[in-house]
Amino acid sequence: MRNLKRWNKFKRKKINFFAAGFVLLLLFTALFGPLVAPFGPRQQQLRSVLVEPSTTHLFGTDNLGRDIFSRIIYGTRITVMLGVSATFIAAFFGLVQGLIAGYYGGIWETLIMRLTDILLSIPGILLAITIIAILGPGLNNVIVAIGIGSMPQFTRVVRGSVLAVKEQDFVTAARALGQKDVWILVRHILPNIMGPVIVLATLRVAAAVLNAAALSFVGLGAQPPTPEWGAMLNEARRYMRQAWWYTVFPGGVLALTVLSINILGDSLRDILDPKTYY
């Protein structure tokens, strides 16, 4: 019955199907992109520089004659990897910190939450730029920087959820039976707080994708000739007047990706919130 209610809530908004379909298309492209791309991401055709969209080049070509459609396809794998990896780092460490702070309290909670407050006081993109300035540009450093910048949100959400769950009767019974803290956290508390974490992770993937593109756009992320969407927009900005397709297609795919993931995150929040079943 609960699964049926969740499905009914999901299908009430037709835009949810569009978002889910687009995300599935992204995942398919990330997995099998090289099999469907008509050209290589770095294959130059100097006789076809800044060619308009056509049957040969669906999204046109760039200033070096590279097929933009193929580069977007290859860039999908990089974008998905960046978003998922950064969010995984943030969720893992935020989950550990939130569990410790919420369950044990005391000095651990004070130390963890004060560190979290410090990180939250710094805008995420500024914190990521600072970390990359220390570590240097590159995709791996972008993942670390965005992961650290997103970690405080997970810490606060997990801590708040743990504070509510740890006072429940089943946790008290587990303590009375002499179960170890690690077992209580993993077996009893963690499964009951995963709903908000999953929703937040979905929304943070979209933010990570956008931040990674922003960092690449300013030259701190993926470096040319890597076919990353933000780096492509950085290369295209000098040709906006003479080649509209150079910016429209990478920017449009980036916007649709972020929008679709956010829509899915909102629908998951509605579905996983037990107070909204009706």
C-alpha positions in Angstrom: 0.0 0.0 0.0 2.8 2.4 0.9 4.6 1.7 -2.4 1.4 2.4 -4.3 0.9 5.7 -2.5 4.5 6.7 -3.4 3.9 5.8 -7.1 0.7 7.8 -7.1 2.4 10.8 -5.7 5.2 10.5 -8.2 2.9 10.3 -11.3 0.8 13.3 -10.3 3.4 15.6 -11.7 4.1 14.8 -15.4 7.3 16.7 -15.2 8.7 14.0 -12.9 8.6 11.6 -15.9 10.6 14.1 -18.0 13.2 14.5 -15.3 13.5 10.8 -14.7 13.8 10.1 -18.4 16.5 12.7 -18.9 18.5 11.4 -15.9 18.3 7.9 -17.3 19.4 9.2 -20.7 22.4 10.8 -19.0 23.3 7.6 -17.2 23.0 5.6 -20.4 25.2 8.2 -22.2 27.8 8.1 -19.5 28.0 4.3 -19.7 27.8 3.8 -23.5 28.7 7.3 -24.8 31.8 6.2 -26.8 29.6 3.7 -28.7 27.2 6.3 -30.0 29.4 9.3 -30.5 30.0 9.9 -34.2 33.4 11.4 -33.6 36.2 11.4 -31.1 36.2 14.2 -28.4 39.5 15.5 -29.6 39.2 14.8 -33.3 39.9 18.0 -35.2 38.6 18.9 -38.7 40.3 22.1 -39.6 38.2 22.4 -42.8 35.1 22.4 -40.7 35.8 25.1 -38.1 32.7 26.7 -36.5 30.3 24.9 -38.8 26.6 25.3 -38.1 24.4 22.4 -36.9 23.8 20.0 -39.7 23.1 16.3 -40.4 26.8 15.6 -40.2 27.4 17.7 -37.0 24.2 17.8 -35.1 25.4 20.5 -32.7 27.9 22.1 -35.0 31.6 22.3 -34.5 33.9 24.4 -32.4 36.8 26.7 -33.2 39.1 23.6 -33.9 36.6 21.7 -35.9 35.7 19.3 -33.2 32.2 17.9 -33.2 30.3 19.5 -30.3 27.7 16.7 -30.1 30.4 14.1 -29.5 32.2 16.3 -27.0 29.0 16.7 -25.0 28.5 13.0 -25.0 32.0 12.3 -23.8 31.6 15.1 -21.3 28.5 13.5 -19.8 30.7 10.7 -18.3 33.0 13.3 -16.7 30.0 15.3 -15.4 28.3 12.3 -13.9 31.5 11.1 -12.3 32.2 14.5 -10.8 28.7 14.9 -9.4 28.4 11.4 -7.9 32.0 11.2 -6.6 31.9 14.6 -4.9 28.5 13.8 -3.4 29.7 10.4 -2.2 32.6 12.0 -0.4 30.4 14.6 1.2 27.7 12.1 2.2 30.2 9.5 3.7 32.1 11.9 5.9 29.1 14.0 6.7 27.2 10.8 7.7 30.1 9.7 10.0 30.4 13.1 11.6 26.6 13.5 12.1 26.2 10.1 13.6 29.0 10.7 16.1 27.8 14.2 17.0 24.1 13.2 17.3 24.6 10.0 19.2 27.5 10.8 21.6 27.0 14.5 22.1 29.3 16.2 24.6 32.7 17.3 23.4 32.4 15.4 20.2 29.3 17.2 19.2 30.8 20.6 20.1 33.9 20.0 18.1 32.1 18.6 15.0 29.4 21.2 15.0 31.7 24.2 15.5 33.8 22.9 12.5 30.6 22.5 10.5 29.5 26.1 11.4 32.8 27.4 10.2 32.5 25.6 6.9 28.9 26.7 6.5 29.9 30.4 7.0 32.0 30.2 3.8 30.1 30.1 0.5 30.5 26.7 -1.1 32.0 27.9 -4.3 34.5 30.2 -2.5 35.6 27.3 -0.3 36.1 25.1 -3.3 38.1 27.8 -5.0 40.3 28.1 -1.9 40.9 24.4 -1.7 41.8 24.1 -5.4 44.1 27.1 -5.1 46.0 25.0 -2.5 45.8 21.7 -4.2 46.0 22.9 -7.8 43.5 22.6 -10.7 42.4 19.2 -12.0 39.4 16.9 -11.9 40.4 15.0 -8.8 41.0 18.2 -6.9 37.6 19.5 -8.0 36.0 16.3 -6.6 37.7 16.8 -3.2 37.0 20.5 -3.1 33.3 20.2 -3.9 33.0 17.2 -1.5 34.4 19.1 1.4 32.2 22.1 0.6 29.1 19.9 0.6 29.9 17.9 3.7 28.5 20.4 6.3 25.0 20.1 5.0 25.1 16.3 5.4 26.5 16.6 8.9 23.7 18.9 10.1 20.9 16.9 8.5 22.3 13.6 9.9 22.9 15.0 13.4 19.3 16.3 13.6 17.9 13.0 12.4 20.0 11.1 14.9 18.8 13.3 17.8 15.2 12.4 17.0 15.7 8.7 16.4 18.1 7.9 19.3 15.3 8.6 21.9 13.0 6.0 20.3 12.0 2.9 22.3 13.7 0.5 20.0 17.1 2.2 20.5 16.5 2.2 24.3 15.7 -1.5 24.1 18.9 -2.2 22.1 21.0 -0.4 24.8 19.2 -2.3 27.6 20.1 -5.6 25.8 23.8 -4.6 25.9 24.3 -4.1 22.2 27.4 -2.1 21.2 27.2 1.5 20.1 28.5 0.6 16.6 25.8 -2.0 16.1 23.1 0.3 17.3 24.2 3.0 15.0 24.5 0.8 11.9 21.6 -1.6 12.6 19.0 0.6 14.3 19.7 4.3 13.7 21.2 4.5 10.2 18.3 2.8 8.3 15.9 5.2 10.0 17.6 8.4 8.9 18.5 7.5 5.3 15.4 9.2 3.8 16.6 12.8 4.4 20.1 11.7 3.4 19.0 10.3 0.1 17.0 13.4 -0.7 19.9 15.7 0.2 22.3 13.6 -1.8 20.1 13.9 -4.9 20.0 17.7 -4.6 23.7 17.9 -3.9 24.5 16.0 -7.0 22.9 18.8 -9.0 24.8 21.4 -7.0 28.1 19.5 -7.5 27.5 19.3 -11.3 26.9 23.1 -11.4 29.9 23.9 -9.2 32.2 21.7 -11.2 31.1 23.4 -14.4 31.7 26.8 -12.7 35.2 25.9 -11.6 36.1 24.5 -15.0 34.6 27.7 -16.6 37.1 29.9 -14.6 40.0 27.5 -15.4 40.3 25.7 -12.0 38.6 22.5 -13.0 39.0 20.4 -16.1 41.7 21.6 -18.4 41.5 21.8 -22.2 41.1 19.7 -24.3 39.1 17.7 -21.8 35.5 17.7 -23.0 33.9 18.9 -19.8 30.8 21.1 -20.2 32.1 24.1 -18.1 35.5 24.0 -19.9 33.6 23.9 -23.2 31.6 27.0 -22.2 34.8 28.8 -21.3 36.3 28.1 -24.8 33.0 29.1 -26.4 32.5 32.5 -24.8 34.9 34.2 -27.3 32.7 33.0 -30.2 29.3 33.8 -28.9 28.4 36.3 -31.6 29.6 34.3 -34.6 28.7 30.8 -33.4 25.6 30.7 -31.2 25.5 26.9 -31.1 29.0 26.8 -29.4 27.5 28.0 -26.2 23.8 27.1 -26.5 24.1 23.3 -26.6 26.7 22.8 -23.8 24.9 25.4 -21.7 21.5 23.9 -22.5 22.5 20.4 -21.6 24.0 21.6 -18.3 20.8 23.5 -17.4 18.6 20.6 -18.2 20.8 18.2 -16.2 20.7 20.4 -13.1 17.0 21.1 -13.5 16.1 17.4 -13.9 18.1 16.3 -10.9 16.6 19.0 -8.8 13.1 17.9 -9.9 13.8 14.3 -9.0 15.2 15.5 -5.6 12.0 17.4 -4.9 9.8 14.4 -5.8 11.9 12.1 -3.6 11.5 14.5 -0.7 7.7 14.4 -1.2 7.7 10.6 -1.5 10.0 9.8 1.5 8.4 12.3 3.9 6.0 10.1 5.9 3.9 13.2 6.9 2.8 13.8 3.3 1.0 10.5 2.7 -2.5 11.2 1.7 
